[in-house]
Amino acid sequence: MNRKLIALTVLSSILLGGCQAGDLPFVKNDKGEQEKNQSETGGHSDKKADKEPDDLQASSEMTIPSSSYNVTTDINGKKVIQNSDNLLILVNKEYALPGDYAPKDLVKPNVNFSFGDSDDEKSFLRQEAAKALEDMFQAAMGEGIELFAVSGYRSYQRQEVLFNAEIQQVGREKAEQAVALPGTSEHQTGLSMDISSKSEDLLLTQSFESVPEGIWLKENAYKYGYIMRYPKGKEDITGYEYEPWHYRYVGKETAKILHDKNYTLEEYFKTGKKI
Ligand SMILES: [Zn+2]
């Protein structure tokens, strides 16, 4: 009985220890019930050992149409996107939108806004993203989760005003760290919405991650085609601080892939196979 207990303790410590393949010999010489445990543990560890081929297989299956990739032109040493209507557009510190780009299908979604009912440009999104936002907010409400849209579309000109105001306040160097350069804000795509809740006083705060509204979004947004664009721990990849409030529409199919694989949009394009 005691031996069994010890074996179980050993087994659980192996399981909790993350099933490193190197832990296996530890169980190898045990008998009887332990042997059964060994095969279970072994099976589990094998899964880990197989992880790499699994991933490779998955990534070879993850094909991305070439039309979803950015088409760019170098202007003054910057990569400026030429196919800006692409729903999977990748805008970041590397890829910028042209100064004269504005989506042609901006509409105002029928959702709650933090600033009430106004036709300010920040209430707009591209048509497909707006419909998906409505579906998402409605589904959340059905579960007692009340969401508020805070900031959607932002024109190049508006971003320029915000950026210049920041320069006035803190100087150019600091402004470049805090505010996206005009053309590099994803809000100019009309595919992004900042979201908050009454529990966060309708503000954009990192603590949104731990209130029910933020948790619901993190778990469910992909079902409506949205992804958390700047997740925690991926700051080096996205180039942006963690923003639990910033959601980006990419369509249901891509959102599910990104959610299941825990990929950012950057990783998706890097890993996927262009066809
Ligand atoms: Zn945002």
Residues whose N, C-alpha, C, O or C-beta is under 5 A from the ligand:
A	BS01	ZN	D194 H246
